[in-house]
Amino acid sequence: MLDISNYVFFFFTLVTILLSCLVYILTRHSHNPKCANLPPGPKGWPVVGNLLQFARSGKQFFEYVDEMRNIYGPIFTLKMGIRTMIIISDANLAHQALIERGAQFATRPAETPTRKIFSSSDITVHSAMYGPVWRSLRRNMVQNMLCSNRLKEFGSIRKSAIDKLVEKIKSEAKENDGLVWVLRNARFAAFCILLDMCFGVKMEEESIEKMDQMMTEILTAVDPRIHDYLPILTPFYFKERKNSLELRRKLVQFVVGFIEKRRLAIRNLGSDKTASSFAYLDTLFDLRVDGRETSPSDEDLVTLCSEFLNAGTDTTGTAIEWGIAELISNPKIQSRLYDEIKSTVGDDRTVEEKDLNKMVFLQAFVKELLRRHPPTYFTLTHGVTEPTNLAGYDIPVGANVEFYLPGISEDPKIWSKPEKFDPDRFITGGEDADLTGVAGVKMMPFGIGRRICPGLGMAVVHVELMLSRMVQEFEWSSYPPESQVDFTGKLVFAVVMKNPLRARVKARV
């Protein structure tokens, strides 16, 4: 969300203090507080707002938000340079905004200058403004790629990737006295699944690793920087902008090669046995987006493919890491999950997708995993299409509306003992949660409403299938032996374990 080191602030403070009076005078009329009754929040400095207070706190952004909500309540305002951030951490307010008044809260604020570099135009699903372009792109993705019937067609791709994951874990464990890195292996398997779904062409492992590296570099590059909040500092970041432009150029050049390979494969599907019969790219080549006269350009295709890959790789990988961590910390839960798997599929075959719906405890485990360890602490930023009101406060156009997920999924008014990892709350405890939020908001790991993650169903299948196979094949324990798992998290692209999980595995007989 926001990662700014203290030393950076000492640099720009000298600049901003000298200019603050001038800028404040020039902007005070356009930012007259009498024009808006914003939610409460800490009083900030002119121009920089609360940026310095955040930096001096020494906290990660989500920790700072958690501290502020304890002071100002479930809806409050942070002024971060030119940005007004309205933070919401209440289930009822989230339902009011995103379900009851979904159209009003369905847009996105303007993209940061750095992020725009990696989006050649407005042709993007996750950050497009609410309107006909976004509707066309989302409809295409959901109907042609993420509906249940289409997802079933990719079953063989998932099986192949997870078989390779199991073999990779076995190989790594053999070479390292039973020790494996959980996140690295899990996210690579997720990436390979999405890569095949997206391009539908055979890639060498070297190309897969290069693509993965590029996607990771992009996520790092688009993470907000201080000049995204204080544009006056943009000239000091010319080198960073130059590097981002070069990274985008290399990405386009690399990915277009596989786009062309897919075009050729479509023409030769009958003879090219290495190509998949269907891929996401196939739906994009001749797509007519509402409001545009031409189909997406190659640069547009690179953008759409990049977001498809990035959206489901790290979120799935981190879910697996947190899931294995909980299984290690709760051996009885691990044994119970293994027993359910064994009773469902027997001893003579591996878990298949058709088995998932029969495994009640597995489903409860994954739901509790998403409650206790959501993929990120915030939904993607929302914005309003017109000035509106929520909880008696004004929500202006252009404000960043942020939904803080732990404030909901760990709310003691909603959940019994929310700090406890307890899958049985969904089986015998009488607690439940609709992940879509339509029936009421208790947790929203994929967002809710019109901008809910379109890959929700796919993500749950990936997590359930990967975890069930990993538990079926291996017994997981801590390293060093008898040590306690450190559940401290940090927000990178997703919420990862601050200390990456290295676990000991033992192949089951």
N, C-alpha and C positions, 0 to 999 in steps of 0.2 A: 504493500500500500504506500509506504513512505519510509525511505531509509536515508537519513541524513546524518552525517557525522558532525560532531561538535566543532571540529577544526574548520569545517566549511563555513559555519556560522560566524566564527570570529573574522573570517575573510570578508564575507558580504555585509556584516554588521557595520563595518567602517564606511562602506559605500552607502548603505541604506539610511544610516543615521544622518549623514550629510544631506541626503536627498529627501528625507521623509517629510520635512516641513513643506518643501515645495510641492511634492507629489500629493501630500495630504490636502493642501489648499486647492490644487487643481481637481482633485477627485471627490472632495467632500460633498459637493452638490449631487453628484451622480450616485453617491453611496449614503445619502442622508438617512440616518437611522429612523427618522420619523416616517419614512416611506414604507417600512416593513417592521412588523412585529415578529421578529425571529425568535426561535426557541432560546432559552437562556444559555449561557456559556461563559467561560473565563474571558475576562477583559484582556484584549490584546493591544499591542503597539500599533501606532499608525503604520500603514503600508504592510508591514510584515505580519501583523495579526498575532496569532499564537505560535508561530513557527519557533521563535526563540524559547518560549516556555517548554515546548515539546522537546527541543534539542537539549535544554538544560536538565530535563527530567531524567535523562539517561536511560529511558525506557524504549522498548519497541513500540511502534505506533498502536498496536492493539492493547498493550498494557496501559498506555497513556489514555486511550479511550475508556478502558475499564475503570481507571481511576476517576476520570471526569464524570462518568455516568453515575458513580456512587455519590458524587457531589451534586450534579445538576439534574439527575433523573433520567427517564427512559427516552427523552428526546432533547437534544441540546445542539448547540452550534459551536463549531470551531472555525475561526478565520485563519486560513492558511495562505498568506499572501493575497493574491487576487481571487482566490477561491473561497467560497462559502460552503463549508461542509456541514450538513445537517445529519447527525448521527441518531439512528433509531434502534432501540434494543428491546422493544416491547412487542409481544405477539399480537395483541389486539390492534396496535397501530400499524403493524406490518400487514395485517389482514385488511384493515381499512384502506390502506394505500394501494396495495398490490392486487387485491382481489376485488373489493367493493368498488374501488375507483381506479381499476387497472389501467385504463386508457390514459388517464391523466399522468400516471407515474411510469409510463412505458417507454419513455425516450432515454437518450443518453446525453450527458453534457458534451461539449466540444472536446475533441481529442487533444492530447498534449502535442506540441510540435514534434517531439521525438517519435511518438506513436504514429503520427501521420506519415512519417517516412516509410513505415512498413505497411501502410495501407495506401495503395496507389490511387484510390478514389473512395467513394462511399460504399463500394461493393464489399461489404463485410457483414456477417450475421451478428456477431456479438456486440459491435459498437456502433452499428448504423442507427441513425435517428429513426424514431418511430414514424412509419409511413409506408408508401407503396414499395419502395426498394427493399426495405427490411422484410416486409410481408412476403414478397416474391422469393427472396433468398431463404427465409426460414421455411416457407411452405415446401420449397423444393427439397431442402435437406430432410425435413420430417417425413414427407410423403414418399420420397424416393430412396432414402437411406436408413432412416431410423424407425420406421414403422415395424411392428412385430414380424410381419411376414418377410420383409426385406432382411431384417436382422438374422432370421433363421438361415437365410441363404449364405451367410458368412460363418456358419457354424464350423465348417471344416478349417477355415482360417484360424479361428480361435483355438480349436483343438491342436492344430499343428504348432502354434506359438506356445501354448501351455505345455505341450509335450517337450518342446525344446527348453522351456523354462525349467522343467523338472530335471532334464538331463544336464543342464548347465549348473543347477544347484548340486547335483550329484558330483559332477566333475570338480567344481570349486571346493566342495567339502572334502573330497578325496585328496586334493592337493594341499589343503590347509587344516588338516587334523579336525575335520568336521565343522569348520567355521565358514560362514557365508555372510556376505553383505546383502541385506534384505531389499532395501530400496533400489539399489542399482539393478538387481536382477528383475525385480517386479516391474519397474517402469520401462525397462528395455522390452520386456514381453508385451506390455501394453502398447508401446510405440510400434512394435512390429505388426501387431494386429491392425492398428489404425493406418499404418503405412500401406498395407496390402489392400485394405478397404478403400483407401483414397486413390491410389494409383493403379492397382490391379496388374502390376508388372513385376517381374522377377528382379530383385536387387541383390547385388553382392553384399556381403557383410560389411565390407569397407565403405560402400555407398550408404548403407543404413547408418553406420556409425557417424559418417560425415553429416548426413541429414540431421541426425539427433543432435550433434554438436552445434550445428547452425541454429536449430530451433531453440536450443538452450541459450545460445548467445543472443538471440532475438528477445527472449523473455527477460534477459538481464538488461538489454539495451532499452526496452520500453518501460522498465520500472521508473516511476516518476523521479525526477531530479529536482534540485532546488530551483532551477531556472524555469521549470514548469509552473512554479508557484510565484516566482518573482521574475517576470520576463525581462526586467531591467538588467538582469545578470546574464542574459543570453549571449552577448558578445564574448563573455569569458569562457563559453563552452563551445567555441567554434571547432575545436579539435574533436570534441565528442560528437558533434553533428557530422563532421567529415567522416569519422569512423563508422557512424550509423549508416550514412549514405553508401559507404563502401561495402558494409555488411549486406545491405539490401541489394546492391548490385550483384554481389557474389551469389546471394541466395536465388535471385531471379535467374541468373545464368545457370545455376546448378539445377534448379527445379524444372525450368523450361525443358531441359534435356529429357526428363522423365515424362513431362506432358507430351512431348513429341513422340516419345516411345509408346505412350498409351494410344495416341492417335493412330500410329502405325499398327498397334496390336488390335485395335477395333476393326481395322480393315482386314486383318488376317486372323481373326479369332478362330476360324476353322482349322487353321494350320499351326498357329502358335500355341503350343501346349503349355507354355510357361505363363501365359497370361490368364488372369481371372476372367470369368464371363461377364462380370459387372464391377464397376467401381464408381466412386463418388464423382470423379472427373467426367464420366460419361454423361452425368446429369447437367454438367456445367457448360460443355462445349457450345451448345446451341441454345442455351437458356435465354429467354427474353424477359428481362427484368422490367417490371412496370416502371414507366417513366423514362426508359432508355430505348433508343432505336437500334442499338447494336448488341450483340452477345458479348460476354465478358472478354476482355483482352487477356493476353498471356500474363501480364502483371496482375490483373484481377484474379486470374486463376491461381497464381502463386499465393496471393493474399488469402483466398478462400481455403486452399489446401493447408496453408500454414495454421490457420485458426482451427481447422478440423483436427490436425495433429496435436496442436498444443493444448486444446481444451480437454482432451481425455488422457493424456500421458501422465503428467505429474500428479494429477488428482487421483488417478487410479493407483499409481505406484505408491503414493503416500498412504492411501487407505490400506493397502496391503501391509505396509510397514507398521502402521498403528495396530492393525488387526493381529499381526504376529506378536507384537509387543504385549498386547492384552492376553493372548493365548499363553505366552510364556509366564506372565504374572499371575495367571489364573489357571493352573494345571487342571483343575476339575472341569473347567469350561472346555479346555482342549480335549480332555478325555471324553467328555459328553458329546462334543462335536464329532470326534472320530467314531464313537459308537453309533451315532446317527448315520454317518456316511456308510459305515460297514453294514448296518442293518438295511440300508436302502439299496446298495449296489452289490453287496456280497463280497466274496473274496476273489472273484475271478475276472473282474473288469474294473476299469477306472470310471470315475464320475463323469457323467455326460450331462449335457444341458437339460435333457428331458427329466433328469433326476432332481433338479433344483427345486421345483415346485412341491416336491414331496418332503423336503427337509425343513421342517418348521423351525427347529432350533437354529439352523444355519441362517434362515431369513431373519429371525429375531436377533441373532448375533450381528449381522450386517447392519440392521436398522439401529441397534444400539451403538455400533461402531460409528455410524454416520452422525448419531446424536452427540456422542461424547467427543468425537474427533472429526468435525466437519472438514471437508477438503480445504476450505479457507475460512478465515474469521469474518470476512465481509462478502456479501454478494457483489457482483459487478455493479458499478455505480449506476444509480438511476437518476433521472432528471424529470422535470414536469413539463408538459406541453403547453401549459398556461399557468399564470399565477393562481395558486390555490391555497387551501388552508388545511391544517391537520393538527388535531389536539388543541385548537384555539390559536395556533401560530401560523404565520405566513410562510409559505414555501415559494420562493421566487423562481422564475425561469432562470436557468443557468446555474442554479445551486447544485452541488453534488449531494445527492441523497444516498446515504450509506446505511446499510442494515447490518448491525453487529450481531452475528449469529450466536455466539456463546451466551449473550444476554437472554436469548430465548431458549436455547436448548439446555441451559443450566439454571433455568428459573425455578426456584423451589415452590412457587405458586402453581407451577404446571406439572413438575416432576417430583416424585418421591425420591429422596436421597439422590439428587441429581449428580453429585460427585462420584457416585458408585457406578462401576461398570456392571450392569445387570441385565443380560438379555431376557431373563424371565419376566421382566416388567411388561414385556409385550406378549407373554404367553399366559402366565398365571397371575400377574400383578394387576391386571385390569387397565393397564395403560396402553395407549396406541397413538399413532400419529400418521396423518395423511401427508406424504412427502410433497404432494402438489399444493397443499394448503387450502384447497377448495372447501373442505369440511371443517376447517379451522386450523390455525397455525400453532404448532407445538415445536416444530423444528423445520428448518428450510435449508438443508445442505446444498441443494441445487437451485436455490431461489424459488420463487413462486410467481404465479400470475402470468401475464403475457410474455415476459422475458425469462420465464423459467428455462433452465438448461434443456435444450431439445434432446440431449443425449442421456437424460436421466435413466431411462430403461436400459440402454446399452451399458451404462456405467455399473448399474447394479448387477447385471449379468456377469460382467467382467470380474467384478470383485467377488461375487459368490463363487464363480467357477474357479478362479485362481486360488482363493483361500481353501476351497474344498479339496482341490487336487493337492495343494501343498500340505494340508493336514493328512490327507489319505496316504501320501507318500512318505512323510517325515514326521518324526516327533521333534518338537522344538523346545529348546531350553536356553537358559541365559549363559552369557559369557562375560566375565569369568564365572565359573560354576557358583551357584548359590547367591550370585549378586542380584541386586534389585535393578529393574529397568528404570532408567531415567526418562520420565514422561514430559520433561520440559520441551516445549515446542517453540518454533520460530517461523515467522512468515517470510517465505521466499517467493516462489511463484504460487505455491500452495503451502499449507501448514505442514512442515516437516519436523522430524525429531531433531532437536538441537544437537544431540550426539547421535549420529546415524547408527541404526541398530545392526550390530553384528551378532549373529546368533549361532548356536551349535545345533546341528541337525543330526538325527540318527535315522537311517532308513528303516521303515517298518518291515517286519518279516511278512 
